[in-house]
Amino acid sequence: MHFPRHEWCARCCSPDLTDVLLNQRGRVSAFSWIDRQPGDAFIRAPYMQAEVEMPEGVSAFSIVEAEFGGLKIGETVELALRNFDTPDGCRQAFVFRPIQRQGGEQ
């Protein structure tokens, strides 16, 4: 399994792949606070980036909408689609956001 989707299998090089629907929720396995923006980034620093393990066994490395200090290993996050304004126009990207806990806390 690969996320994002590949055009061919990394193990056998076959182009015969099947799409699998992934759960929209996963658990944070690692994260880092990014405070220096890479030259080719379309998302403005500072931001949180994390590896999210999905229940199907694949990991996604993505932006997480969380404040500094506001994310924990093992925390459940959900997928969201966001629009970002860039010099080349609007760009869509998947991000994750922490699930709201009871009492309104994140």
C-alpha positions in Angstrom: 0.0 0.0 0.0 1.2 3.5 -0.8 -0.1 6.9 0.1 -0.2 9.0 -2.0 -1.1 6.6 -4.8 1.7 5.3 -7.0 1.5 4.4 -10.6 3.3 1.0 -10.1 4.1 -1.4 -7.3 7.4 -0.7 -5.6 7.9 -4.4 -4.9 7.2 -6.0 -8.3 7.0 -2.9 -10.7 3.5 -4.0 -11.9 1.2 -1.2 -13.0 -1.8 -3.4 -12.1 -2.8 -1.7 -8.8 -6.1 -1.5 -7.0 -7.4 1.5 -5.2 -8.3 1.0 -1.5 -10.5 3.4 0.4 -8.7 4.5 3.6 -10.2 5.5 6.8 -10.3 9.2 7.3 -8.9 8.9 10.8 -5.4 7.7 11.9 -3.0 8.0 14.8 0.1 10.3 15.0 3.3 8.2 15.2 5.8 11.1 14.8 5.6 14.9 14.3 7.8 17.9 14.0 7.3 21.6 14.3 8.5 23.4 11.1 9.5 27.0 11.6 11.7 27.5 8.5 9.9 27.4 5.2 11.5 25.3 2.4 12.0 27.3 -0.8 9.4 25.2 -2.7 6.8 25.0 0.0 3.3 26.5 -0.7 2.3 26.3 3.0 3.6 29.1 5.1 5.8 28.3 8.2 5.3 27.8 11.1 3.3 24.6 10.8 3.2 21.0 12.2 4.1 18.0 10.0 3.4 14.5 11.1 3.4 10.8 10.1 -0.1 9.4 10.5 -0.6 5.7 10.7 -3.9 4.6 9.1 -5.8 1.5 10.3 -5.2 -0.2 6.9 -1.5 -0.3 7.5 -0.2 2.6 5.5 1.3 5.8 6.8 0.7 9.3 5.5 3.2 12.2 6.0 1.3 15.5 6.0 0.6 18.8 7.6 -1.4 18.7 10.8 -3.5 21.7 11.8 -2.2 22.0 15.4 -0.6 24.7 17.5 2.9 24.3 18.9 2.7 21.9 21.8 -0.9 20.9 20.8 -0.2 17.5 19.4 0.8 14.2 21.1 2.1 10.8 19.8 -0.8 8.4 19.6 -3.4 11.2 19.2 -6.2 10.5 16.7 -6.5 12.9 13.8 -8.8 13.1 10.8 -8.3 14.0 7.2 -9.4 17.3 5.7 -9.0 18.9 2.3 -7.8 22.5 2.4 -7.3 25.3 -0.2 -4.0 27.2 -0.1 -3.3 30.5 -2.1 0.0 30.3 -3.9 1.7 32.6 -6.5 0.4 30.2 -9.1 -3.2 30.2 -7.9 -5.2 28.1 -5.5 -3.8 24.6 -4.6 -5.6 21.9 -2.8 -3.9 19.6 -0.3 -4.8 17.0 2.3 -4.1 17.9 5.9 -5.0 16.3 9.2 -6.6 17.9 12.2 -6.9 16.7 15.8 -10.3 15.2 16.7 -12.3 17.4 19.1 -12.3 15.9 22.6 -15.3 16.1 24.9 -15.5 19.6 26.5 -14.2 21.3 23.4 -10.6 20.6 24.0 -8.3 19.4 21.3 
